[in-house]
Amino acid sequence: MSTTNRWGIAVAGFFMQMALGAVYAWSVFRTPLSERFHWTISQVTLTFTICVFVMGWFSFFGGLWLNKSGNPRMVALTGGFLYSLGVFLASMSTNGLWWLYLSYGLIGGIGLGFGYIVPVAVLVKWFPDRRGLITGIAVGGFGAGALLTAPLATRLIQSVGVLSTFAYLSVAYLVITMVTGWFMQNPPADWKPEGWTPSAVQVRQRASRDYKLGEALGTWQWWALWLILFLNVSAGISLISQEAPIFREIAKVGVIEAGAMVGIVSIGNAIGRIFWAATSDIITRRWTFCVMFLLQAGLLWAMPGIVTASTLTLVSFVVLMCYGGGFGTMPAFAADYFGSKNVGPIYGLMLTAWGFSSAFGPSLIAHLREVDGSFAHGLHIIAVVMLVSVVAPLVVRPPREAA
């Protein structure tokens, strides 16, 4: 297959991830669902938590299925169908809150997991020369999904109601994931771009062979990468979970201004996935995470002392760039250390760090806010954690060097 065709698969992967990444627009459904059914915001928010947690585990199962079947198209189409089905069934949530958890949370989360891992696992095989850039592009689509879905869903909710909005969106998701999922296919065995050979730096930073899942789990490096992803996600998702309240408390802005700030900084999540992943091709994955941890440590520590909304927006934008950068860079990191052949299950299982950090980070900052009456202490603690986290990427090395 030609170089042109591999870029076509990359474009399809990006748009497939955009459809799946619409899950990040969940916040626009919280208040309408709460008002319609008199559920609390916490009860409605639990739907998103379930969805993300399930997604992390089923990315792993999707990776196993991908390796066993060798058919990325089937896994992608199944994932897109289940996610669309979950969103459609959510339109019948008059059955009760449990139905919302089952449909959007469980079924939708399973579909997300199956669908999310496919473009990542496929594209690292097609782009051994640009692993960081291509995985950044692949998951950059996921980060950008809410940028289109949030305003569209808001307008639909106003015109047809929240439950009908689920139904309409599910049809759009189904069409997009079926079309783009059809393009997902692996390259021939041992394929590489014509005339390309790895540089000396790439050789030093990559494993000398492809590891199986069990072999990867038997190395300390897999657990180190899991920890790095967990730490990076915990910081960013802590901010994401409390963005509007943090902006209102620190910058003293109103509800509308805080909402606008949330919209602006969310763009950093998408941009960071591509920017930091591409940067990692130049300065290595290890140093990319070192820089991201140091940036977050300094910015989160300074955040409580910021007085202007514009500066706070800029600082938060960069923090979310680092949050997204972790998702963009880690698939290439895993492929470097364990080979691209089995990266589906190896990185898929690593994504469980996303689920655990989604429970840990937001709970930590919310608890500290309740105890201290402000976000300052929580932000400072997370900043210190980020500073200490720099040690992990500094010491990690490819498995063969440890051997």
C-alpha positions as CSV (number, residue, x, y, z in Angstrom):
1,M,0.0,0.0,0.0
2,S,1.3,3.5,-0.9
3,T,2.3,6.3,1.5
4,T,-0.7,8.2,0.2
5,N,-3.1,5.4,1.3
6,R,-1.6,5.3,4.8
7,W,-2.4,8.9,5.2
8,G,-6.0,8.1,4.1
9,I,-6.2,5.6,6.9
10,A,-4.9,8.3,9.3
11,V,-7.6,10.7,8.2
12,A,-10.3,8.1,8.7
13,G,-8.9,7.3,12.1
14,F,-9.0,11.0,13.1
15,F,-12.6,11.3,12.2
16,M,-13.6,8.1,13.8
17,Q,-12.0,9.3,17.0
18,M,-13.9,12.6,16.7
19,A,-17.2,10.7,16.7
20,L,-16.1,8.7,19.7
21,G,-14.6,11.7,21.5
22,A,-18.1,13.3,21.6
23,V,-18.3,11.6,25.0
24,Y,-16.3,14.6,26.3
25,A,-19.3,16.8,25.7
26,W,-21.2,15.0,28.5
27,S,-21.4,18.1,30.6
28,V,-24.0,19.7,28.3
29,F,-26.4,16.9,29.2
30,R,-26.0,17.1,33.0
31,T,-28.3,20.1,33.8
32,P,-31.0,19.2,31.2
33,L,-31.2,15.6,32.5
34,S,-31.2,16.8,36.1
35,E,-34.0,19.2,35.5
36,R,-36.0,16.7,33.4
37,F,-35.9,13.8,35.9
38,H,-35.0,15.6,39.2
39,W,-31.7,13.6,39.4
40,T,-28.8,15.2,41.2
41,I,-25.8,16.5,39.3
42,S,-23.7,13.8,41.0
43,Q,-26.1,11.1,39.9
44,V,-26.0,12.3,36.3
45,T,-22.2,12.7,36.4
46,L,-21.7,9.1,37.5
47,T,-22.9,8.1,34.0
48,F,-19.7,9.7,32.5
49,T,-17.5,8.1,35.2
50,I,-19.0,4.6,34.4
51,C,-18.5,5.2,30.7
52,V,-14.8,6.2,31.0
53,F,-14.0,3.4,33.5
54,V,-15.6,0.8,31.2
55,M,-13.9,2.3,28.2
56,G,-10.5,1.8,29.8
57,W,-11.0,-1.9,30.4
58,F,-12.6,-2.6,27.0
59,S,-9.8,-0.9,25.2
60,F,-7.8,-3.8,26.6
61,F,-10.3,-6.4,25.5
62,G,-10.6,-4.7,22.1
63,G,-6.8,-4.9,21.8
64,L,-6.9,-8.7,22.6
65,W,-9.7,-9.2,20.0
66,L,-7.7,-7.1,17.5
67,N,-4.6,-9.3,17.9
68,K,-6.5,-12.6,17.9
69,S,-8.6,-11.8,14.8
70,G,-6.2,-9.7,12.9
71,N,-9.2,-7.8,11.6
72,P,-9.2,-4.1,12.8
73,R,-12.2,-3.3,10.6
74,M,-14.5,-5.7,12.5
75,V,-13.4,-4.4,15.9
76,A,-13.8,-0.8,14.8
77,L,-17.3,-1.4,13.3
78,T,-18.4,-3.3,16.4
79,G,-17.2,-0.5,18.6
80,G,-18.9,2.2,16.6
81,F,-22.1,0.2,16.6
82,L,-22.1,-0.4,20.3
83,Y,-21.3,3.2,21.2
84,S,-24.1,4.5,18.9
85,L,-26.5,1.9,20.4
86,G,-25.7,3.0,23.9
87,V,-26.3,6.7,23.0
88,F,-29.6,5.7,21.2
89,L,-30.8,3.7,24.2
90,A,-30.1,6.6,26.5
91,S,-32.9,8.4,24.7
92,M,-35.2,6.0,26.5
93,S,-34.0,7.0,30.0
94,T,-37.6,7.6,31.1
95,N,-37.1,4.0,32.3
96,G,-35.0,5.4,35.2
97,L,-31.5,6.4,36.1
98,W,-30.3,2.8,36.1
99,W,-31.2,2.7,32.4
100,L,-29.0,5.7,31.7
101,Y,-26.1,4.0,33.5
102,L,-26.7,0.8,31.5
103,S,-27.1,2.4,28.1
104,Y,-24.7,5.3,27.9
105,G,-22.5,4.2,30.7
106,L,-22.0,0.5,30.2
107,I,-22.9,-0.2,26.5
108,G,-21.6,3.1,25.3
109,G,-18.4,2.6,27.3
110,I,-17.8,-0.9,25.8
111,G,-18.2,0.6,22.3
112,L,-15.8,3.4,23.1
113,G,-13.2,1.0,24.3
114,F,-13.4,-1.2,21.2
115,G,-13.4,1.7,18.9
116,Y,-10.7,3.8,20.6
117,I,-7.9,1.3,20.5
118,V,-8.2,0.4,16.8
119,P,-6.9,3.6,15.1
120,V,-4.1,3.8,17.7
121,A,-3.0,0.2,17.2
122,V,-3.3,0.3,13.4
123,L,-1.6,3.6,12.8
124,V,1.5,2.9,14.8
125,K,2.1,0.0,12.4
126,W,1.7,2.2,9.4
127,F,3.9,4.9,10.7
128,P,7.1,3.5,12.3
129,D,8.9,6.6,11.1
130,R,6.5,9.0,12.8
131,R,5.0,7.1,15.7
132,G,4.5,10.1,18.0
133,L,3.0,12.4,15.4
134,I,0.6,9.8,14.1
135,T,-0.7,8.6,17.5
136,G,-1.1,12.3,18.4
137,I,-3.2,12.8,15.3
138,A,-5.2,9.6,16.0
139,V,-6.2,10.6,19.6
140,G,-6.3,14.3,18.8
141,G,-9.5,13.5,17.0
142,F,-10.9,12.1,20.3
143,G,-9.9,15.3,22.1
144,A,-11.5,17.5,19.5
145,G,-14.8,15.6,19.5
146,A,-16.5,17.8,22.1
147,L,-15.6,21.0,20.2
148,L,-18.2,20.1,17.6
149,T,-20.6,18.0,19.6
150,A,-21.0,20.4,22.6
151,P,-22.5,23.3,20.6
152,L,-24.5,21.0,18.3
153,A,-26.0,19.1,21.3
154,T,-26.8,22.3,23.1
155,R,-28.8,23.6,20.1
156,L,-30.6,20.3,19.7
157,I,-31.5,20.1,23.4
158,Q,-33.0,23.6,23.2
159,S,-35.1,22.6,20.1
160,V,-36.1,19.0,20.5
161,G,-35.2,18.1,24.1
162,V,-32.4,16.1,25.8
163,L,-33.7,12.6,25.1
164,S,-34.4,13.2,21.4
165,T,-30.9,14.8,21.1
166,F,-29.4,11.4,22.2
167,A,-31.4,9.7,19.4
168,Y,-30.3,12.2,16.7
169,L,-26.6,12.1,17.8
170,S,-26.6,8.3,17.8
171,V,-27.5,8.2,14.1
172,A,-24.7,10.7,13.3
173,Y,-22.2,8.6,15.4
174,L,-23.3,5.4,13.6
175,V,-22.8,6.8,10.1
176,I,-19.4,8.3,10.9
177,T,-18.0,5.3,12.7
178,M,-19.3,2.8,10.1
179,V,-17.7,4.8,7.2
180,T,-14.4,5.5,8.9
181,G,-14.2,2.1,10.6
182,W,-14.3,0.4,7.2
183,F,-10.9,1.9,6.3
184,M,-9.2,0.4,9.3
185,Q,-6.7,-2.3,8.2
186,N,-3.2,-3.4,9.1
187,P,-0.2,-3.1,6.8
188,P,1.6,-6.2,5.5
189,A,3.9,-7.9,8.1
190,D,7.2,-6.1,8.7
191,W,6.0,-3.2,6.5
192,K,8.0,0.0,6.5
193,P,8.1,3.1,4.3
194,E,10.3,2.8,1.3
195,G,13.8,4.0,2.0
196,W,13.3,4.5,5.7
197,T,15.6,3.2,8.4
198,P,15.4,4.1,12.1
199,S,17.8,6.7,13.3
200,A,20.4,6.0,16.0
201,V,18.3,7.8,18.6
202,Q,15.2,5.7,17.6
203,V,17.2,2.5,17.9
204,R,18.4,3.4,21.4
205,Q,14.9,4.2,22.6
206,R,13.1,1.2,21.1
207,A,12.9,-2.5,22.1
208,S,14.9,-4.9,19.9
209,R,11.8,-7.2,19.4
210,D,8.0,-7.4,19.7
211,Y,6.8,-8.4,23.2
212,K,3.7,-10.4,23.9
213,L,1.3,-9.1,26.5
214,G,2.4,-11.5,29.2
215,E,6.1,-10.6,28.5
216,A,5.4,-6.9,28.7
217,L,3.5,-7.3,32.0
218,G,6.6,-9.1,33.3
219,T,8.8,-6.0,32.9
220,W,8.9,-3.1,35.4
221,Q,8.8,-0.8,32.4
222,W,5.2,-1.6,31.6
223,W,4.2,-0.7,35.1
224,A,6.3,2.5,35.0
225,L,4.5,3.6,31.8
226,W,1.2,2.8,33.5
227,L,2.2,5.0,36.4
228,I,3.4,7.8,34.2
229,L,0.0,7.9,32.4
230,F,-1.9,7.6,35.7
231,L,-0.1,10.6,37.2
232,N,-0.4,12.8,34.1
233,V,-4.1,12.1,33.6
234,S,-4.8,12.6,37.3
235,A,-3.5,16.2,37.2
236,G,-5.4,17.2,34.1
237,I,-8.6,15.5,34.9
238,S,-8.6,17.1,38.4
239,L,-8.7,20.5,36.7
240,I,-11.2,19.4,34.1
241,S,-13.6,18.1,36.8
242,Q,-13.6,21.5,38.6
243,E,-12.8,24.0,35.8
244,A,-15.8,26.4,36.1
245,P,-15.8,26.5,39.9
246,I,-12.0,27.1,39.9
247,F,-12.3,29.9,37.4
248,R,-15.1,31.5,39.3
249,E,-13.2,31.3,42.6
250,I,-9.7,32.4,41.5
251,A,-10.6,34.9,38.7
252,K,-13.8,36.1,40.3
253,V,-15.7,35.7,37.0
254,G,-19.4,35.0,36.5
255,V,-21.1,31.9,35.2
256,I,-21.1,32.9,31.6
257,E,-17.4,34.0,31.6
258,A,-16.4,30.8,33.3
259,G,-18.3,28.8,30.7
260,A,-16.5,30.6,27.9
261,M,-13.1,30.0,29.6
262,V,-14.0,26.2,29.8
263,G,-14.6,26.2,26.1
264,I,-11.4,27.9,25.3
265,V,-9.1,25.8,27.5
266,S,-10.7,22.6,26.2
267,I,-9.1,23.3,22.8
268,G,-5.8,22.7,24.6
269,N,-6.7,19.1,25.2
270,A,-7.0,18.5,21.4
271,I,-4.0,20.6,20.4
272,G,-1.7,19.1,23.1
273,R,-2.3,15.5,21.8
274,I,-0.7,16.4,18.5
275,F,1.8,19.0,19.6
276,W,3.4,16.9,22.4
277,A,3.3,13.7,20.5
278,A,5.0,15.3,17.5
279,T,7.5,16.9,19.9
280,S,8.3,13.4,21.4
281,D,9.5,12.3,17.9
282,I,12.2,15.0,18.3
283,I,13.2,15.0,22.0
284,T,12.1,11.4,22.8
285,R,9.1,10.3,24.8
286,R,10.9,10.4,28.1
287,W,11.9,14.0,27.9
288,T,8.5,15.0,26.6
289,F,6.9,13.6,29.8
290,C,9.6,15.3,31.9
291,V,8.8,18.7,30.4
292,M,5.1,18.2,30.7
293,F,5.4,17.2,34.4
294,L,7.6,20.2,35.1
295,L,5.2,22.6,33.3
296,Q,2.2,21.3,35.2
297,A,4.0,21.5,38.5
298,G,4.9,25.2,38.0
299,L,1.6,26.3,36.5
300,L,-0.6,24.5,39.0
301,W,1.4,25.9,41.9
302,A,1.1,29.4,40.5
303,M,-2.6,29.1,39.6
304,P,-4.2,30.1,43.0
305,G,-2.2,33.4,42.9
306,I,-3.5,34.5,39.4
307,V,-5.9,37.4,39.4
308,T,-6.8,38.0,35.8
309,A,-9.1,35.8,33.8
310,S,-7.0,35.9,30.6
311,T,-3.8,34.7,32.4
312,L,-5.8,31.9,34.2
313,T,-7.2,30.9,30.8
314,L,-3.8,30.7,29.3
315,V,-2.3,28.7,32.2
316,S,-5.2,26.3,32.2
317,F,-4.9,25.9,28.4
318,V,-1.3,24.8,28.8
319,V,-2.1,22.4,31.6
320,L,-4.8,20.7,29.4
321,M,-2.3,20.6,26.5
322,C,-0.1,18.5,28.8
323,Y,-3.2,16.3,29.8
324,G,-3.9,15.7,26.1
325,G,-0.2,15.2,25.4
326,G,-0.1,12.2,27.7
327,F,-2.7,10.4,25.6
328,G,-1.0,11.4,22.3
329,T,2.5,10.4,23.4
330,M,1.9,7.2,25.5
331,P,0.8,4.9,22.6
332,A,4.1,5.6,20.8
333,F,6.0,5.2,24.1
334,A,4.4,1.7,24.5
335,A,5.1,0.8,20.9
336,D,8.8,1.9,21.3
337,Y,9.3,-0.2,24.4
338,F,7.3,-3.3,23.4
339,G,7.0,-3.3,19.6
340,S,4.1,-2.4,17.4
341,K,2.8,-5.9,16.7
342,N,1.0,-6.4,20.0
343,V,0.5,-2.7,21.0
344,G,-3.3,-3.2,20.9
345,P,-3.6,-5.3,24.1
346,I,-0.4,-3.9,25.7
347,Y,-1.5,-0.2,25.4
348,G,-5.2,-1.2,25.8
349,L,-4.5,-2.5,29.3
350,M,-2.4,0.5,30.1
351,L,-5.5,2.7,29.5
352,T,-7.0,1.3,32.7
353,A,-4.8,4.1,34.2
354,W,-7.3,6.5,32.7
355,G,-10.2,4.9,34.5
356,F,-8.4,4.9,37.9
357,S,-7.2,8.4,37.5
358,S,-10.7,9.6,36.6
359,A,-11.8,8.4,40.0
360,F,-8.7,9.5,42.0
361,G,-8.0,13.0,40.7
362,P,-11.4,14.6,40.8
363,S,-12.2,13.0,44.2
364,L,-8.9,14.3,45.6
365,I,-9.4,18.0,44.6
366,A,-13.1,17.9,45.5
367,H,-12.3,16.6,49.0
368,L,-9.6,19.1,49.6
369,R,-11.9,21.9,48.5
370,E,-14.5,20.8,51.0
371,V,-11.9,20.6,53.8
372,D,-10.1,23.9,53.1
373,G,-12.9,26.0,51.6
374,S,-10.8,26.8,48.6
375,F,-9.0,25.1,45.7
376,A,-5.5,26.5,46.6
377,H,-4.4,23.7,48.8
378,G,-5.5,21.0,46.3
379,L,-3.8,22.7,43.4
380,H,-0.6,23.0,45.4
381,I,-0.7,19.3,46.4
382,I,-1.2,18.2,42.8
383,A,1.7,20.5,41.7
384,V,4.0,18.8,44.2
385,V,2.9,15.4,42.9
386,M,3.7,16.5,39.3
387,L,7.2,17.7,40.5
388,V,7.9,14.3,42.1
389,S,6.5,12.5,39.0
390,V,9.4,13.7,36.9
391,V,11.5,10.9,38.4
392,A,9.5,8.2,36.6
393,P,10.3,9.2,32.9
394,L,13.9,10.0,34.0
395,V,14.6,6.5,35.1
396,V,12.6,4.4,32.6
397,R,14.5,2.7,29.8
398,P,13.6,0.2,27.1
399,P,13.3,-3.4,28.5
400,R,16.3,-4.8,26.7
401,E,18.6,-2.3,28.6
402,A,17.2,-3.5,31.9
403,A,18.0,-7.1,30.8
